[in-house]
Amino acid sequence: MIIYHISDELGRHGGALFTGINDTYLFRLPEHVFVHDHAACLATIGLTLNLSKTKCYINEQYQTPQYHTLRGDIAEGFNTDATTG
């Protein structure tokens, strides 16, 4: 399955992919995370990436012009839980 492929690829670079009911979290340096078109991968299994709920967070020390180019239309920041902040 494509999700396992992405997870394996991120793992080769010390990263990870975690999924929950309808959420996916990719962890690693931008050049490793953004090498995959996550929307296209999800589409192969009938899922749609909702950009309005998609966020991209990277620590300020790693924010480079490349990061901003790679994230494209994905908003910066992170989602917070309304009950826990």
C-alpha angles and dihedrals in degrees: 000000000000094000090060090050092055091046091051092049093050090045091058087063097043094265135116145209120219126186134192131178095307103345130094126193122194119192128193142073114319094249089059099040098045096045087086123067095228093187091055091047092051091047090060088066096041099264129125126216109231104214092190088065096037120103133179120207127186128165112258093244090064098044108116134161086260090058092053091048094047096050091056111172094358111114120238121243134045136276117253128205111246092220099046103025 
